[in-house]
Amino acid sequence: MTSVEMRLPALDEDDKAIATSEENLRWVREWMENIADGRVRILRNQGITLQKVNDEVVRCLAVEDYPFAGGPYWILALMVVAFREAGITLEIDPYAVTVSEITMSVQEMV
């Protein structure tokens, strides 16, 4: 099994600027303030599931396996930088699994 971290794209300086923008850092702070320790949030629009472990650690539990530009892996890479900038560790491996939103079989669609 390929690790999720190995699938994260390298970020360029523009990407890092996006990740550390005041808007994204505000999102990180608000997310941390509004989630109780141990709680899980599915960020459907981003294709990522996160768990707040405590005030210093957030864990990625799942990422949708759509490896395209601007997709969940890119967003997760941005989150790693944003959380780090806010002084929070975003743990990925060995906790994160890849998932597919496509759950119906062909037979179920007929």
Order of alpha helices (4+ residues) and beta strands (2+ residues): alpha-alpha-alpha-beta-beta-beta-alpha-beta-beta-alpha
